[in-house]
Amino acid sequence: MSCHQHAIDDFNLQIQMNDIELSLLLDKEEEVLPYHENKADELEHKKLKLLLGKRFHQNAARSYWYYMAMVEK
C-alpha cells in the first residue's frame, strides 16, 4: 500500500510542476499567449494523464486498505 502512496506523492509533485510550467505561458491577464497555445494544450493533456495515474494509485491504495480491513474481521 505504501508504494501506491509514494506514487501518489510523485504524481502530486509532477502536477505541481506542470501547473508552474503552464503559469509561465500566461500573460498578465492570465490568458495563454498566442504563440504558446500548442505548449499549453500539451501541458493540459499531460495534466489529464497525470491525474488519471494518480486516480489509479489512489483507488488501488484504498482497495488494498479495504481488503486488509476485511481480512482482519
Phi and psi in degrees as a GROMACS rama.xvg file:
@    title "Ramachandran Plot"
@    xaxis  label "Phi"
@    yaxis  label "Psi"
@TYPE xy
-67.289  -28.2811  SER-2
-64.8714  -34.8812  CYS-3
-68.2267  -38.1186  HIS-4
-66.5327  -38.1754  GLN-5
-63.143  -40.9094  HIS-6
-63.7803  -41.3619  ALA-7
-62.0005  -43.3816  ILE-8
-59.962  -41.9932  ASP-9
-65.728  -42.0156  ASP-10
-61.1974  -40.1899  PHE-11
-60.2233  -42.7121  ASN-12
-64.0388  -42.8141  LEU-13
-64.8431  -38.1105  GLN-14
-65.7037  -41.5267  ILE-15
-60.5558  -45.3786  GLN-16
-62.7197  -41.1845  MET-17
-61.5079  -42.7688  ASN-18
-63.178  -38.9286  ASP-19
-65.6613  -44.2777  ILE-20
-59.0585  -42.6265  GLU-21
-64.63  -39.7912  LEU-22
-65.1111  -26.4058  SER-23
-71.0975  -16.0552  LEU-24
-92.0019  1.22284  LEU-25
-96.5289  153.931  LEU-26
-92.1393  -170.672  ASP-27
-65.8291  -23.6881  LYS-28
-91.4726  12.2877  GLU-29
64.9552  29.426  GLU-30
-111.848  147.201  GLU-31
-70.1026  131.123  VAL-32
-66.1586  142.271  LEU-33
-54.1682  -37.1805  PRO-34
-82.0526  2.09702  TYR-35
-114.514  9.86756  HIS-36
-62.4845  -40.9931  GLU-37
-63.4345  -44.8585  ASN-38
-64.3522  -39.2653  LYS-39
-64.1874  -40.8697  ALA-40
-62.2326  -43.0487  ASP-41
-60.1418  -42.8628  GLU-42
-67.0299  -36.2525  LEU-43
-65.6197  -41.458  GLU-44
-65.6895  -39.2832  HIS-45
-62.8196  -41.9658  LYS-46
-61.9339  -40.5667  LYS-47
-61.1046  -44.259  LEU-48
-62.5927  -40.993  LYS-49
-64.2427  -41.6779  LEU-50
-66.1574  -36.7872  LEU-51
-64.6649  -40.6521  LEU-52
-64.977  -41.847  GLY-53
-62.4075  -43.2445  LYS-54
-60.7035  -42.457  ARG-55
-57.8412  -49.6877  PHE-56
-69.7137  -33.366  HIS-57
-66.0732  -43.8925  GLN-58
-64.8302  -39.7139  ASN-59
-63.6549  -42.8716  ALA-60
-63.2912  -41.9422  ALA-61
-69.7031  -35.8574  ARG-62
-65.0035  -42.3297  SER-63
-63.0943  -42.6786  TYR-64
-61.2268  -44.519  TRP-65
-62.446  -43.4917  TYR-66
-61.1129  -44.2931  TYR-67
-64.9862  -35.7239  MET-68
-67.3749  -37.8284  ALA-69
-71.6735  -35.7325  MET-70
-66.5469  -35.0928  VAL-71
-70.59  -20.7667  GLU-72
